[in-house]
Amino acid sequence: MEGYYSTLSSWMIPMTRAMQHQGLDIEKALSACELDLRQLQHQDVRVPIRKLSALIDYCNQHFPAQDFTVQMARFFHPGVFHILGYAMMSADTLEDALLQLVEYNSVVCDISDLRLVETDDLLILDVSLRTAGEDPQWLLRPQELEAFLAMVVSFARDVVAAEYRPASVAFQNLSPSQGAGYLNEFFRCPVLFDQPRNHLAFDKRSARQKLLTGNAVIRQGHEKILNEFLARIDRHDLIHQVKCKILERLSLGTPAQRDVAEALGMSLRNLQRKLSELGTCYKTLLENSRKRLALHYVQRQDLALGEISYLVGFASESNFHRAFKRWTGQSPGQYRRSLQG
């Protein structure tokens, strides 16, 4: 059971930097928590949540303010989120980056679900545990949640502005025993406790501003690697395996569901049944894959619209135009011009 819930070993990047800044003996700390620095240097290695919790507790004992969760966030690096971090850095807006984080959350951690909820003025990143009701020692504690939300804010400050402030932060747990001063100081916004949901709220207008780091070509490449990575680390994640097979075949035309099933070593009926059990279907995955890819390609001025239609698997440019208008309410040309304006 120890390794059932896990996260990326790349969390060690900001953790060890914060420890080093405080003058802690890194090898001694890791050893006390049954972690091996040499093994952790391979970023595909997963770390049991229990051991990450133990390391945060160990470090808090040596930080006078017991604020290790936000201190490590100050040393944020895109590699903390593996290839997802680099994909997020190349997103067009903070909202796009958050949507990537939601979609590929299992790269980072397999114990929580993320949703991005929109209100009139806010975009709210909602965090919930997948494992409610299980033994608390295996679950994400307030400390790990603090660290994760602080990392997301550090990311926003990297890509939007160094002084960026979220609209609010909410935790289901009660205020920390040492007080919430360190959280107020870090987030610089209302920090709420004993709330119905865990969330991080952003002003919608600022979250939709264009980022200088946005790059559609780089983002597309990173997302391809992300899908392949997820399919490799979790062979039970059928949705990402199907997406990978679709993306591999799109430039040759519309991939047939039967061909994808065969490539996965499954019968057509079995694939349909399993996707239905996961709350989706092949048509939806194909449509979403095409849409995401088309939106990336349209931003590239080196690609003609006719070329894009074939790259995303349409037999004719007119079919592509109809689909694109269904997705966005605009023709591909109108959408491209709106980006330039």
DRENFI-284539 format. One record per residue (C-alpha): residue in one letter; x, y, z; chain. Coordinates in pm, 1 decimal, decimal comma. Layout:
<"A" <X Y Z> "A">
...
***
This chain:
<"M" <0,0 0,0 0,0> "A">
<"E" <296,5 232,2 63,3> "A">
<"G" <342,6 339,5 -295,9> "A">
<"Y" <-22,7 328,6 -397,4> "A">
<"Y" <-61,2 708,4 -403,5> "A">
<"S" <237,6 887,4 -545,8> "A">
<"T" <374,8 1205,2 -694,7> "A">
<"L" <671,1 1303,8 -909,2> "A">
<"S" <1024,8 1283,3 -774,8> "A">
<"S" <1081,5 1625,1 -936,0> "A">
<"W" <922,1 1779,8 -626,4> "A">
<"M" <1273,1 1733,6 -489,6> "A">
<"I" <1392,3 2025,8 -705,6> "A">
<"P" <1230,8 2302,7 -496,3> "A">
<"M" <1241,0 2097,4 -176,2> "A">
<"T" <1616,6 2042,6 -180,2> "A">
<"R" <1679,5 2404,2 -283,8> "A">
<"A" <1473,3 2530,4 9,0> "A">
<"M" <1654,7 2289,6 241,7> "A">
<"Q" <1990,8 2402,9 108,1> "A">
<"H" <1891,5 2768,3 154,2> "A">
<"Q" <1805,0 2693,5 517,7> "A">
<"G" <2134,0 2506,7 567,2> "A">
<"L" <1979,7 2163,2 623,0> "A">
<"D" <2174,6 1844,1 556,4> "A">
<"I" <1984,0 1715,3 251,4> "A">
<"E" <2110,3 1356,5 257,2> "A">
<"K" <2038,3 1326,2 628,4> "A">
<"A" <1684,3 1458,1 580,9> "A">
<"L" <1612,1 1224,5 289,1> "A">
<"S" <1755,7 927,6 474,7> "A">
<"A" <1535,4 1002,5 775,9> "A">
<"C" <1234,9 980,9 542,2> "A">
<"E" <1353,7 663,3 366,2> "A">
<"L" <1436,3 847,9 43,0> "A">
<"D" <1744,8 795,0 -173,1> "A">
<"L" <1876,9 1105,5 -353,6> "A">
<"R" <2042,4 895,5 -625,8> "A">
<"Q" <1715,0 727,2 -716,8> "A">
<"L" <1525,5 1055,3 -706,7> "A">
<"Q" <1752,5 1212,1 -968,6> "A">
<"H" <1562,0 1013,8 -1233,4> "A">
<"Q" <1254,7 1230,0 -1294,6> "A">
<"D" <1029,3 942,3 -1403,6> "A">
<"V" <1053,3 796,2 -1051,2> "A">
<"R" <736,8 829,5 -842,3> "A">
<"V" <752,0 911,0 -469,7> "A">
<"P" <490,9 772,2 -226,0> "A">
<"I" <276,9 1053,5 -83,8> "A">
<"R" <353,4 919,2 264,3> "A">
<"K" <726,5 982,8 219,8> "A">
<"L" <670,8 1330,5 77,5> "A">
<"S" <458,4 1407,6 383,6> "A">
<"A" <732,0 1281,2 613,2> "A">
<"L" <990,5 1503,8 443,5> "A">
<"I" <769,0 1813,3 477,5> "A">
<"D" <722,1 1733,7 848,0> "A">
<"Y" <1097,0 1682,8 894,4> "A">
<"C" <1178,5 2016,1 730,4> "A">
<"N" <909,0 2203,7 923,0> "A">
<"Q" <1080,3 2095,5 1243,1> "A">
<"H" <1388,3 2288,1 1123,7> "A">
<"F" <1206,4 2593,4 985,8> "A">
<"P" <1125,4 2834,8 1274,2> "A">
<"A" <796,2 2947,5 1117,1> "A">
<"Q" <703,4 2592,5 1010,5> "A">
<"D" <647,0 2737,9 664,0> "A">
<"F" <837,7 2488,3 451,3> "A">
<"T" <541,6 2448,6 212,6> "A">
<"V" <564,3 2808,4 90,4> "A">
<"Q" <942,4 2829,0 119,0> "A">
<"M" <978,2 2543,0 -128,1> "A">
<"A" <727,3 2715,5 -358,7> "A">
<"R" <960,9 3017,1 -373,2> "A">
<"F" <1207,0 2788,2 -551,4> "A">
<"F" <953,0 2681,5 -813,7> "A">
<"H" <1090,1 2541,0 -1139,1> "A">
<"P" <880,6 2418,2 -1437,4> "A">
<"G" <1044,7 2077,3 -1397,4> "A">
<"V" <846,5 2031,2 -1074,0> "A">
<"F" <551,7 1937,5 -1296,9> "A">
<"H" <773,8 1732,2 -1530,9> "A">
<"I" <703,1 1790,1 -1903,2> "A">
<"L" <364,0 1935,0 -1801,7> "A">
<"G" <543,7 2234,3 -1649,9> "A">
<"Y" <713,0 2317,4 -1979,9> "A">
<"A" <387,3 2273,5 -2171,3> "A">
<"M" <220,2 2513,3 -1927,9> "A">
<"M" <501,1 2766,3 -1975,2> "A">
<"S" <428,8 2770,5 -2351,3> "A">
<"A" <49,9 2814,2 -2308,9> "A">
<"D" <-119,8 3120,1 -2460,6> "A">
<"T" <-276,7 3236,8 -2133,3> "A">
<"L" <-278,5 3145,3 -1766,3> "A">
<"E" <-624,7 2997,6 -1821,8> "A">
<"D" <-486,3 2767,4 -2094,2> "A">
<"A" <-206,2 2661,6 -1860,5> "A">
<"L" <-456,3 2581,3 -1584,6> "A">
<"L" <-664,6 2378,1 -1829,5> "A">
<"Q" <-353,4 2176,1 -1911,9> "A">
<"L" <-289,8 2122,8 -1542,1> "A">
<"V" <-645,8 1993,2 -1503,4> "A">
<"E" <-622,8 1759,4 -1802,5> "A">
<"Y" <-281,2 1617,6 -1718,4> "A">
<"N" <-305,3 1631,6 -1338,8> "A">
<"S" <-228,4 1260,2 -1304,4> "A">
<"V" <125,6 1334,1 -1425,2> "A">
<"V" <176,3 1531,8 -1105,6> "A">
<"C" <-28,5 1334,5 -853,4> "A">
<"D" <-266,3 1037,6 -860,0> "A">
<"I" <-457,6 1119,7 -543,3> "A">
<"S" <-655,1 1431,4 -640,8> "A">
<"D" <-892,9 1554,5 -909,2> "A">
<"L" <-882,2 1907,2 -1047,5> "A">
<"R" <-1157,8 2111,8 -1211,8> "A">
<"L" <-1153,3 2463,2 -1354,6> "A">
<"V" <-1483,4 2632,6 -1271,7> "A">
<"E" <-1588,5 2962,2 -1429,1> "A">
<"T" <-1802,4 3230,0 -1262,0> "A">
<"D" <-1886,1 3581,8 -1381,8> "A">
<"D" <-1551,6 3723,0 -1266,6> "A">
<"L" <-1337,4 3428,4 -1160,9> "A">
<"L" <-1166,9 3112,7 -1277,0> "A">
<"I" <-1155,8 2869,7 -984,9> "A">
<"L" <-913,7 2577,6 -965,2> "A">
<"D" <-1100,6 2323,6 -750,2> "A">
<"V" <-905,5 2043,3 -580,2> "A">
<"S" <-1076,0 1731,8 -445,1> "A">
<"L" <-944,6 1398,0 -322,2> "A">
<"R" <-1026,2 1086,8 -521,8> "A">
<"T" <-1002,1 874,1 -210,1> "A">
<"A" <-1244,2 1018,0 44,8> "A">
<"G" <-1315,4 774,5 325,2> "A">
<"E" <-982,1 592,9 315,8> "A">
<"D" <-720,6 576,2 590,7> "A">
<"P" <-602,2 939,4 641,9> "A">
<"Q" <-235,0 836,1 647,3> "A">
<"W" <-256,4 765,9 272,4> "A">
<"L" <-430,1 1088,9 178,2> "A">
<"L" <-311,4 1434,7 79,9> "A">
<"R" <-282,5 1640,1 399,2> "A">
<"P" <-318,7 2019,3 437,9> "A">
<"Q" <60,6 2058,1 410,5> "A">
<"E" <80,5 1892,2 69,8> "A">
<"L" <-220,9 2089,7 -50,0> "A">
<"E" <-58,7 2414,1 66,5> "A">
<"A" <256,5 2324,4 -124,2> "A">
<"F" <67,8 2238,3 -444,3> "A">
<"L" <-142,8 2556,2 -447,8> "A">
<"A" <163,4 2765,0 -362,3> "A">
<"M" <346,9 2606,8 -658,0> "A">
<"V" <59,1 2700,2 -890,6> "A">
<"V" <77,6 3060,9 -769,5> "A">
<"S" <456,8 3063,1 -814,9> "A">
<"F" <400,4 2943,5 -1171,2> "A">
<"A" <151,6 3227,6 -1230,0> "A">
<"R" <406,0 3477,9 -1097,2> "A">
<"D" <663,9 3341,8 -1340,4> "A">
<"V" <444,5 3376,6 -1649,9> "A">
<"V" <212,9 3670,4 -1567,5> "A">
<"A" <386,2 3905,4 -1323,5> "A">
<"A" <618,6 3869,5 -1026,0> "A">
<"E" <364,9 4041,4 -796,7> "A">
<"Y" <67,0 3844,2 -925,1> "A">
<"R" <-200,4 3779,4 -663,5> "A">
<"P" <-478,8 3521,4 -686,9> "A">
<"A" <-826,9 3638,0 -592,7> "A">
<"S" <-855,1 3396,9 -298,4> "A">
<"V" <-738,9 3063,5 -156,5> "A">
<"A" <-969,6 2827,0 31,4> "A">
<"F" <-893,9 2518,5 240,4> "A">
<"Q" <-1133,2 2262,7 385,4> "A">
<"N" <-909,9 2215,7 688,5> "A">
<"L" <-892,4 2445,0 991,2> "A">
<"S" <-623,5 2714,1 1021,3> "A">
<"P" <-273,6 2571,0 1094,2> "A">
<"S" <-179,5 2542,7 1460,3> "A">
<"Q" <113,5 2782,9 1408,2> "A">
<"G" <-119,0 3043,3 1255,6> "A">
<"A" <-178,7 3135,8 892,6> "A">
<"G" <59,6 3432,2 873,6> "A">
<"Y" <300,8 3255,6 639,6> "A">
<"L" <15,5 3171,3 398,6> "A">
<"N" <-119,8 3528,0 403,5> "A">
<"E" <227,8 3661,4 337,2> "A">
<"F" <287,1 3425,3 45,6> "A">
<"F" <-50,7 3432,7 -132,0> "A">
<"R" <-114,5 3805,2 -61,8> "A">
<"C" <-491,2 3753,5 -92,6> "A">
<"P" <-776,2 3633,2 133,9> "A">
<"V" <-687,7 3286,4 272,4> "A">
<"L" <-998,1 3105,6 397,6> "A">
<"F" <-1028,2 2795,2 617,1> "A">
<"D" <-1301,3 2547,7 709,9> "A">
<"Q" <-1449,7 2589,6 361,3> "A">
<"P" <-1668,9 2342,8 167,6> "A">
<"R" <-1403,7 2303,1 -107,1> "A">
<"N" <-1028,7 2345,1 -158,8> "A">
<"H" <-971,2 2600,5 -431,4> "A">
<"L" <-753,9 2868,9 -580,0> "A">
<"A" <-941,5 3153,9 -750,4> "A">
<"F" <-805,0 3383,0 -1022,5> "A">
<"D" <-936,9 3705,4 -1171,2> "A">
<"K" <-1075,2 3603,1 -1510,6> "A">
<"R" <-944,0 3907,2 -1695,5> "A">
<"S" <-583,1 3861,0 -1584,1> "A">
<"A" <-602,4 3484,5 -1645,1> "A">
<"R" <-695,0 3549,6 -2008,4> "A">
<"Q" <-418,4 3794,3 -2091,0> "A">
<"K" <-172,1 3678,1 -2356,2> "A">
<"L" <151,7 3543,0 -2211,5> "A">
<"L" <488,4 3643,1 -2355,3> "A">
<"T" <601,1 3283,7 -2306,9> "A">
<"G" <321,9 3142,8 -2527,8> "A">
<"N" <442,7 2926,6 -2816,0> "A">
<"A" <196,5 2701,8 -3002,9> "A">
<"V" <466,1 2489,8 -3170,8> "A">
<"I" <647,4 2411,3 -2846,2> "A">
<"R" <320,9 2349,3 -2662,6> "A">
<"Q" <203,0 2100,6 -2922,5> "A">
<"G" <527,7 1904,9 -2899,0> "A">
<"H" <509,6 1896,4 -2522,0> "A">
<"E" <149,5 1774,6 -2522,5> "A">
<"K" <242,5 1489,0 -2755,4> "A">
<"I" <515,9 1385,7 -2511,8> "A">
<"L" <270,3 1422,6 -2220,8> "A">
<"N" <23,1 1181,1 -2377,7> "A">
<"E" <299,7 931,5 -2447,3> "A">
<"F" <433,2 970,2 -2092,5> "A">
<"L" <93,2 910,4 -1936,1> "A">
<"A" <32,7 606,9 -2151,3> "A">
<"R" <371,2 471,3 -2040,9> "A">
<"I" <343,0 530,4 -1666,1> "A">
<"D" <-17,6 416,8 -1643,0> "A">
<"R" <-111,2 149,8 -1889,7> "A">
<"H" <-456,6 141,8 -1733,5> "A">
<"D" <-522,2 498,7 -1853,4> "A">
<"L" <-711,3 398,3 -2164,7> "A">
<"I" <-820,7 752,2 -2253,9> "A">
<"H" <-463,4 874,5 -2293,7> "A">
<"Q" <-365,0 562,7 -2484,3> "A">
<"V" <-648,3 624,4 -2730,6> "A">
<"K" <-550,6 992,0 -2764,0> "A">
<"C" <-193,5 890,2 -2845,5> "A">
<"K" <-310,0 653,2 -3119,0> "A">
<"I" <-539,9 918,7 -3264,0> "A">
<"L" <-262,6 1181,5 -3273,8> "A">
<"E" <-23,8 935,4 -3436,6> "A">
<"R" <-268,8 875,7 -3722,3> "A">
<"L" <-448,1 1208,7 -3776,9> "A">
<"S" <-223,1 1336,4 -4055,5> "A">
<"L" <-315,5 1025,8 -4258,8> "A">
<"G" <-690,2 1095,5 -4235,1> "A">
<"T" <-964,0 1020,7 -3983,2> "A">
<"P" <-840,2 728,4 -3771,0> "A">
<"A" <-1094,4 447,4 -3765,9> "A">
<"Q" <-1198,3 330,3 -3422,3> "A">
<"R" <-1145,5 -30,0 -3528,7> "A">
<"D" <-782,4 46,9 -3624,3> "A">
<"V" <-716,0 216,3 -3290,3> "A">
<"A" <-868,9 -76,5 -3103,9> "A">
<"E" <-649,3 -317,3 -3300,0> "A">
<"A" <-338,3 -107,9 -3224,6> "A">
<"L" <-423,0 -135,5 -2854,3> "A">
<"G" <-471,5 -510,1 -2878,3> "A">
<"M" <-846,5 -487,7 -2815,1> "A">
<"S" <-1163,3 -575,5 -2999,2> "A">
<"L" <-1379,5 -288,0 -3121,8> "A">
<"R" <-1661,5 -386,3 -2887,1> "A">
<"N" <-1426,1 -406,9 -2588,4> "A">
<"L" <-1285,7 -60,6 -2660,8> "A">
<"Q" <-1634,2 85,9 -2691,4> "A">
<"R" <-1744,3 -76,6 -2366,1> "A">
<"K" <-1440,5 38,3 -2168,6> "A">
<"L" <-1462,2 396,4 -2295,8> "A">
<"S" <-1831,2 400,4 -2203,8> "A">
<"E" <-1743,9 285,2 -1852,2> "A">
<"L" <-1502,4 581,3 -1831,1> "A">
<"G" <-1781,2 820,2 -1929,8> "A">
<"T" <-1665,2 895,9 -2281,7> "A">
<"C" <-1659,4 754,1 -2633,6> "A">
<"Y" <-1425,4 737,2 -2930,4> "A">
<"K" <-1609,5 1011,7 -3121,7> "A">
<"T" <-1562,9 1255,6 -2831,2> "A">
<"L" <-1190,6 1177,8 -2797,8> "A">
<"L" <-1140,4 1216,5 -3173,3> "A">
<"E" <-1329,9 1547,2 -3178,5> "A">
<"N" <-1140,4 1687,9 -2879,7> "A">
<"S" <-804,1 1578,3 -3018,3> "A">
<"R" <-877,8 1741,1 -3353,4> "A">
<"K" <-998,4 2061,8 -3190,7> "A">
<"R" <-696,4 2096,8 -2963,8> "A">
<"L" <-454,5 2030,1 -3249,0> "A">
<"A" <-636,4 2264,8 -3488,2> "A">
<"L" <-630,8 2551,1 -3236,9> "A">
<"H" <-254,3 2507,6 -3205,6> "A">
<"Y" <-193,8 2489,8 -3580,6> "A">
<"V" <-405,2 2796,4 -3662,1> "A">
<"Q" <-170,5 3006,2 -3448,6> "A">
<"R" <120,3 2908,2 -3672,8> "A">
<"Q" <157,8 3157,3 -3955,7> "A">
<"D" <378,9 2914,7 -4150,6> "A">
<"L" <85,6 2675,8 -4206,3> "A">
<"A" <-184,7 2744,4 -4468,0> "A">
<"L" <-539,9 2671,6 -4358,2> "A">
<"G" <-574,9 2405,4 -4627,2> "A">
<"E" <-264,4 2232,5 -4494,7> "A">
<"I" <-403,4 2239,0 -4140,7> "A">
<"S" <-725,9 2070,5 -4252,1> "A">
<"Y" <-527,7 1766,9 -4369,2> "A">
<"L" <-296,8 1766,8 -4067,4> "A">
<"V" <-598,3 1724,0 -3839,3> "A">
<"G" <-747,7 1447,6 -4051,7> "A">
<"F" <-1016,8 1616,4 -4263,3> "A">
<"A" <-1065,6 1500,6 -4620,7> "A">
<"S" <-1152,7 1850,9 -4740,5> "A">
<"E" <-1097,1 2209,6 -4633,5> "A">
<"S" <-1472,5 2278,1 -4630,7> "A">
<"N" <-1530,5 2001,2 -4374,6> "A">
<"F" <-1252,9 2148,6 -4161,1> "A">
<"H" <-1408,1 2497,7 -4180,2> "A">
<"R" <-1747,9 2366,2 -4068,8> "A">
<"A" <-1596,1 2178,4 -3776,0> "A">
<"F" <-1383,0 2475,9 -3672,1> "A">
<"K" <-1683,7 2707,6 -3672,8> "A">
<"R" <-1871,4 2455,8 -3458,4> "A">
<"W" <-1582,4 2455,8 -3209,9> "A">
<"T" <-1517,7 2830,7 -3188,2> "A">
<"G" <-1804,7 3015,8 -3353,7> "A">
<"Q" <-1553,8 3153,7 -3606,0> "A">
<"S" <-1397,1 3038,6 -3930,6> "A">
<"P" <-1025,9 2943,0 -3910,5> "A">
<"G" <-935,8 3266,0 -4092,2> "A">
<"Q" <-1139,1 3482,6 -3855,0> "A">
<"Y" <-989,7 3307,2 -3556,4> "A">
<"R" <-634,8 3359,2 -3686,9> "A">
<"R" <-699,9 3729,4 -3750,7> "A">
<"S" <-846,0 3773,6 -3401,1> "A">
<"L" <-519,8 3642,8 -3255,4> "A">
<"Q" <-321,5 3898,5 -3449,8> "A">
<"G" <-543,5 4184,3 -3334,1> "A">
***
